[in-house]
């Protein structure tokens, strides 16, 4: 699925710090923990908790966030719809990575088992 250039640019400039509290709220409302959220983020990006905190404090954009990430080799197994887009059809690599993260957070909030979320 094709995203617009303005959509991709907006995502690139958005800071991880601005979205992170929404991730926390979403998972905690559904009875999941921040530790589980961090586990999911670490699986996708390779960031441990101190590095994650540092990126939040630096107000890293998603561009910077994913430039420093070591994407999990199983990330392409993340498929489905998120925000009206089919993840596997998103052409912009950065937008696709952000949607991978959104999808994992969504699955966590929906109560999916961790081994399924982590594609193990």
C-alpha positions in Angstrom: 0.0 0.0 0.0 1.3 3.4 -0.9 1.6 6.0 1.8 1.8 9.7 0.8 5.1 11.6 1.0 3.6 14.0 3.6 2.5 11.0 5.7 6.0 9.4 5.5 7.6 12.8 6.3 5.4 13.4 9.3 6.3 9.9 10.7 10.0 10.5 10.1 9.9 13.8 12.1 7.8 12.5 15.0 9.7 11.8 18.2 9.6 8.4 19.8 9.2 10.3 23.2 5.9 11.8 22.0 4.5 8.4 21.2 6.0 6.3 24.0 3.5 7.5 26.7 0.6 6.5 24.5 2.1 3.0 24.1 2.4 2.7 27.9 -1.1 3.9 28.5 -2.5 1.5 25.8 -0.8 -1.6 27.2 -1.4 -0.7 30.9 -5.2 -0.1 30.2 -5.4 -3.7 29.0 -3.6 -5.2 32.0 -0.1 -5.5 30.4 3.1 -4.0 31.9 5.7 -1.5 30.9 8.2 -4.3 31.3 6.4 -6.3 28.6 6.3 -3.2 26.4 10.0 -2.9 26.8 10.5 -6.5 26.0 8.6 -6.1 22.7 10.5 -2.9 21.8 13.8 -4.7 22.6 12.9 -7.6 20.5 12.2 -5.4 17.5 15.0 -2.8 17.9 17.7 -4.4 20.1 17.4 -1.4 22.6 17.8 -2.3 26.2 16.0 -0.1 28.8 18.9 2.3 29.5 19.3 2.9 25.7 15.5 3.4 25.4 15.5 5.9 28.2 18.4 7.8 26.5 16.5 8.0 23.2 13.4 9.3 25.0 15.5 11.9 26.8 17.2 13.0 23.6 13.7 13.3 21.9 15.0 11.2 19.1 12.9 11.3 15.9 11.7 8.0 14.5 14.4 8.5 11.8 17.1 8.6 14.4 15.4 5.9 16.5 15.4 3.3 13.7 18.9 4.4 12.3 20.3 3.3 15.7 18.2 0.1 15.9 19.2 -3.4 15.0 16.0 -4.6 13.5 15.1 -8.2 14.4 15.6 -10.5 11.4 12.1 -11.8 12.1 10.4 -8.4 11.8 9.2 -9.1 8.3 7.0 -11.8 9.8 4.9 -8.9 11.3 1.9 -8.7 9.0 -1.6 -7.4 9.0 -3.5 -4.1 9.2 -2.5 -1.2 11.4 -3.8 2.3 11.1 -5.6 1.3 7.8 -2.4 0.1 6.1 -1.3 -3.4 5.4 2.2 -3.6 6.9 3.7 -5.9 4.4 2.7 -3.6 1.5 4.1 -0.3 2.9 6.8 0.8 0.5 8.7 3.4 2.7 11.1 1.4 4.9 10.9 3.8 7.9 7.1 4.0 7.9 7.1 0.2 7.7 9.4 -0.1 10.7 7.2 2.3 12.7 4.1 0.3 11.8 5.9 -2.9 12.9 6.3 -1.3 16.3 2.7 -0.1 16.3 1.5 -3.6 15.4 3.5 -5.2 18.2 2.2 -2.7 20.8 -1.4 -3.4 19.5 -0.9 -7.2 19.8 0.4 -6.8 23.3 -2.6 -4.6 24.3 -5.0 -7.1 22.8 -3.6 -9.8 25.1 -1.8 -11.9 22.6 0.7 -14.3 24.1 4.3 -13.0 24.2 5.7 -15.9 22.2 3.3 -15.1 19.4 4.1 -11.4 19.5 7.8 -12.1 19.4 7.3 -14.4 16.4 9.1 -17.3 18.2 
